[in-house]
Amino acid sequence: MFVVCNRVQVNPDHVEAFEALFLSRAGMVDGSPGFVSFQLLRPAKPDDEYMVMVTWESKDAYHGWLKSPAFKHGHSRTGTLPEDTFLGPQRIELFELLEQTERAPA
């Protein structure tokens, strides 16, 4: 599995708009070939970064998403946010998943 983490520093004045945009994404990435999961993490401390985590079956599946019309459409929506929503450039981090454990169903 391949995990993409996008760290985003959001202006506190625009947190609600940022969250609303992501929560209205209506599964844009979910139907993409190789998609496994999506997580939007709100920072526990207001001055920390948000984290967007997307897990893919493979690096190739992620690269396929980057070339898709759905990717272009989804990312064009950030242009609807106020100009100063982001306090700096987004940081993309890429990882190979080595191990994952989950609680067994009860």
WOHU-V392254 format. One record per residue. N is the residue number from 1. OMEGA is omega in radians with two decimals (none if undefined). D_FIRST is the distance of its C-alpha to the first C-alpha in whole Angstrom. Layout:
N/OMEGA/D_FIRST ; N/OMEGA/D_FIRST
This chain:
1/-3.07/0 ; 2/-3.07/4 ; 3/3.11/7 ; 4/3.12/10 ; 5/3.13/13 ; 6/3.13/17 ; 7/-3.03/20 ; 8/3.07/23 ; 9/-3.04/26 ; 10/3.06/28 ; 11/-3.12/32 ; 12/3.12/33 ; 13/-3.06/36 ; 14/-3.14/33 ; 15/-3.10/31 ; 16/3.14/32 ; 17/3.12/31 ; 18/-3.12/28 ; 19/-3.14/27 ; 20/3.13/29 ; 21/-3.12/27 ; 22/-3.12/23 ; 23/3.11/24 ; 24/-3.05/26 ; 25/3.02/23 ; 26/3.02/23 ; 27/-3.09/20 ; 28/-3.11/20 ; 29/-2.96/16 ; 30/-3.11/16 ; 31/-3.10/17 ; 32/3.11/15 ; 33/3.11/13 ; 34/3.11/9 ; 35/3.10/10 ; 36/-3.09/9 ; 37/3.11/11 ; 38/3.05/13 ; 39/2.98/15 ; 40/-3.08/18 ; 41/3.06/20 ; 42/-3.12/23 ; 43/3.09/25 ; 44/3.08/27 ; 45/-3.03/29 ; 46/-3.10/31 ; 47/3.13/31 ; 48/-3.08/27 ; 49/2.91/24 ; 50/3.07/22 ; 51/3.02/18 ; 52/-3.11/16 ; 53/3.08/13 ; 54/3.12/10 ; 55/-3.11/7 ; 56/3.07/6 ; 57/-3.09/5 ; 58/3.06/5 ; 59/3.12/8 ; 60/3.10/10 ; 61/3.09/10 ; 62/-3.14/10 ; 63/3.05/13 ; 64/3.09/15 ; 65/-3.13/15 ; 66/-3.10/17 ; 67/-3.02/19 ; 68/3.03/20 ; 69/3.13/23 ; 70/3.10/21 ; 71/-3.13/20 ; 72/3.13/23 ; 73/-3.11/25 ; 74/-3.10/23 ; 75/3.07/23 ; 76/-3.13/27 ; 77/3.13/27 ; 78/3.08/27 ; 79/3.10/31 ; 80/3.13/32 ; 81/3.05/32 ; 82/-3.02/35 ; 83/-3.08/35 ; 84/3.12/34 ; 85/-3.08/31 ; 86/-3.08/29 ; 87/3.13/31 ; 88/3.13/29 ; 89/3.05/26 ; 90/3.11/22 ; 91/3.11/20 ; 92/3.09/17 ; 93/-3.08/14 ; 94/-3.07/11 ; 95/2.92/9 ; 96/3.14/6 ; 97/3.14/5 ; 98/-3.12/8 ; 99/3.06/9 ; 100/3.06/10 ; 101/3.11/13 ; 102/3.10/15 ; 103/3.13/19 ; 104/3.11/20 ; 105/-3.11/22 ; 106/none/26
